[in-house]
Amino acid sequence: MRLISFLVYIPLQIAFIPLAIVGVVLVAYRQMIVSKKMGISQTAIEVINGRWTMHVFGLRNDVATANLAAKLPNTSIFGLWLVIFPLWVKYKISGELFLYPRIPDSGAENLSDLFITRTLYFDRIIESAIGTIDQFVLMGAGYDTRAYRGVNPHQMTFFELDQPDVQAHKLEALANANISCDHVHFISVDFTRDNVFEKLAEAGYDPAKKTLFLWEGVTLYLSEAEVRKTMRSVSSHACKNSILLADIYANRMLNIAKSAVGKQVMDYTSEGLGFGLDLNTSWKDVLSGFVESESLSLGEAIFMGSDSDSGPFMVVVEMRC
Ligand SMILES: C[S@@+](CC[C@H](N)C(=O)[O-])C[C@H]1O[C@@H](n2cnc3c(N)ncnc32)[C@H](O)[C@@H]1O
């Protein structure tokens, strides 16, 4: 089937080149220009686009993401299909992933795998913790649908934290997609200014309950002081054995993103890049030193791209109270 899949894929991909260009332009237009006009984060769109792709390839069942993405004016499902259709056909014929999306071995990831493998690594740690936690706090929730996927074995309480404009937009899209969110407490925060735990307490967060704080795709948009401030509040306010789950980026990756095109894209929607760690050498020691410096203990750590001579470009890290 592999041979047949290539025989179909190659001419289809060639024929699709102009359509794929239209698709890229459409998705980029919606993500950048429409997000900017609406005054909301464009970074959260990249993540939902990745998860939508995982859903349509059958890598991660996420009907809520498919329904939500279809209602977001700042992405284009049609545009995404124009880009991925030949790869999707190839995958359907051969059953083998090729180029994108793909699931490389741990350590062999590259930047194009970021949203796919990051989601899977976070899922894995969340799944192993989920039976033991009572509260799930999504910090910088964006368009994450983890609260709407029916995985709630013992009626955890969900809290979603994000900037007010992003949250208002998500609520509108959830309503348009007929996704019930009555079980979720929405809290508007700005991590650069607000006291997260004061806001959580106002919304009914119980400090005595074991909590999973998911902070996915956010630390890189904050300064080191802001990241440390939030880590410190979690370590001092959350009860023992609560978990803070985050991704932290290598300075070398942030420098690539800050260079030329990356910086212009981020500046366009006023989203700067900030905090990273030097992960070129001794990355495990660097990470544990950082985590322990804020009175948290290091649990699982998955370093993406660690096979590279320059070291990993990011780490998904479980920090325990
Ligand atoms: C890349 S998105 C990740 C979204 C989500 N965690 C996910 O994985 O789908 C980053 C999110 O962080 C939020 N964010 C960035 N800076 C923030 C801040 N200072 N305060 C609150 N939220 C912030 C953005 O609004 C956006 O929704």
The ligand as a MOL file (V3000), in Angstrom:
LIG
                    3D

  0  0  0     0  0            999 V3000
M  V30 BEGIN CTAB
M  V30 COUNTS 27 29 0 0 0
M  V30 BEGIN ATOM
M  V30 1 C -0.3720 29.4350 22.4660 0
M  V30 2 S -1.8450 29.8030 23.2560 0 CHG=1
M  V30 3 C -2.0980 28.2830 24.1180 0
M  V30 4 C -3.5420 28.0300 24.3910 0
M  V30 5 C -3.8650 26.7520 25.1330 0
M  V30 6 N -3.1210 26.5920 26.3470 0
M  V30 7 C -3.7340 25.5380 24.2580 0
M  V30 8 O -2.8300 24.7500 24.4810 0
M  V30 9 O -4.5660 25.3890 23.3700 0 CHG=-1
M  V30 10 C -1.3680 30.9340 24.5310 0
M  V30 11 C -2.5310 31.4190 25.3900 0
M  V30 12 O -1.9990 32.1400 26.5060 0
M  V30 13 C -2.7950 33.2790 26.6970 0
M  V30 14 N -1.9510 34.3070 27.3400 0
M  V30 15 C -0.7880 34.8170 26.8660 0
M  V30 16 N -0.3390 35.7800 27.7040 0
M  V30 17 C -1.2270 35.8630 28.7160 0
M  V30 18 C -1.3260 36.6650 29.8840 0
M  V30 19 N -0.4230 37.6100 30.1570 0
M  V30 20 N -2.3850 36.4850 30.7050 0
M  V30 21 C -3.3340 35.5580 30.4140 0
M  V30 22 N -3.2920 34.7540 29.3320 0
M  V30 23 C -2.2660 34.9120 28.4900 0
M  V30 24 C -3.2280 33.7090 25.3080 0
M  V30 25 O -4.3710 34.5300 25.3400 0
M  V30 26 C -3.4700 32.3540 24.6530 0
M  V30 27 O -4.7920 31.9250 24.8000 0
M  V30 END ATOM
M  V30 BEGIN BOND
M  V30 1 1 1 2
M  V30 2 1 2 3
M  V30 3 1 2 10
M  V30 4 1 3 4
M  V30 5 1 4 5
M  V30 6 1 5 6
M  V30 7 1 5 7
M  V30 8 2 7 8
M  V30 9 1 7 9
M  V30 10 1 10 11
M  V30 11 1 11 12
M  V30 12 1 11 26
M  V30 13 1 12 13
M  V30 14 1 13 14
M  V30 15 1 13 24
M  V30 16 1 14 15
M  V30 17 1 14 23
M  V30 18 2 15 16
M  V30 19 1 16 17
M  V30 20 1 17 18
M  V30 21 2 17 23
M  V30 22 1 18 19
M  V30 23 2 18 20
M  V30 24 1 20 21
M  V30 25 2 21 22
M  V30 26 1 22 23
M  V30 27 1 24 25
M  V30 28 1 24 26
M  V30 29 1 26 27
M  V30 END BOND
M  V30 END CTAB
M  END
